């Protein structure tokens, strides 16, 4: 499907880590959009084992957090609260038996935890990478919960844009660029300048998952900038649909 989309000439730069990008590329192909996968970060899992004794629930703010948790323990019965539907789907796929989605961001996850759990029933384990957005620990601590943060993976910036992405941007062959976090957007902004293709973004519509991600795109001369109303992949795909409809209208 992707090869057909490329011939049609509608192309998107997908900047998520590779695992997430592959699923997104399939959804784009179904819309006639070819995906050029160019992850801005590489995921490195820690070689760790964790003990969930006394943990009443685990909190995960990303699918990679779920993957890391699944590598670190064989326990699957502990309740898992996920930031959004994609993270929840990953938890189900990894075999966790009790999963709930906050359907939003870290603040929504804190509200879900406060609604479903009680501080006296045990501590919470927050599985994360080295860099996090929001203050989930502080929010839940203020509500009386004991929260332990466990860093089980690192998302490391790539050293530079790949040759294919650099060529495509230079040639004006990218129509859309999708950014799913402020950190990813900031990395792209820096690497585009280093590769000498920052000005070529004038041909590209930037789609950002949040206002914070949009701000991280800085002053690059985008053709247009769109921000998702909800921080999830389905809403980002809705932005793609809107952008495609506008493109068809000329």
C-alpha positions, 0 to 999 in steps of 0.5 A: 500500500505504501508504494502506491501512496508514494506514487500518488505523491502524498508523503509524511515524515513520521518521527516516532520511535520505530515500533510506533512508526510502523503502526502509524505508517500502516494507518497513513497508507490506508489514507493514501499517504506514504510514510518516510519513517525517521525516528528522532529517538532510539529506545534502549531498555534497561536490564532490570528486574522489579518486584511488585510486592506491595504495589497496588497499581502500575502507571505507564505513560507510554507504550515503551514503558509497558514494553519495559515493564513486561521485560522487567517482570513476569507479573501480569495480574497487577492493575495497570493504568495507562495514559491513553488507548495506545498504551493500554492496547500495548498492555493488553498485548503484553498480557496484563490482565487488568488495564484502564486507559485515562484517554489523555495526558499525565494529568488525566492519568493522575485523575484516573488513579485518584478516582480508582485507587486509595492511598491506604491500599499501597504504593504506586509504581510509575514506569518511565523513561529518563525524560518525562512530561508533566509531574505525575509523581508530584500530582499524586503525592499531593493527593496522598499517594506514595509513588515510586518512579522506576526508570526502565528505558531511555529514549536517546536522540539520534545523532542526525537526520538520515540521508533519505529524510534529508534528500526528501526535505531538500527536494520538497517531497514531504507534505506533512510531518507528524510530531508526538512529543515536545522532545521529538519536535525539539530534536527535529528542529535542531537536526533540520538546522544542522542538516541545512534543510530548516528552510525547506520546511516551508513546503511542509505542514506540521502536525503536533500532538499538543500545544507544547509539541507545537511550541518546540517546533520553534520558528521553522517556516512551516507551510502550516501548523495544526495541533491535535485537540486530544493527545492520541494517535487517532486525533493525529490521524484526524488532523491528517484527514483534515489536511488531506481534505484541504489539499483536495480543495486546493 
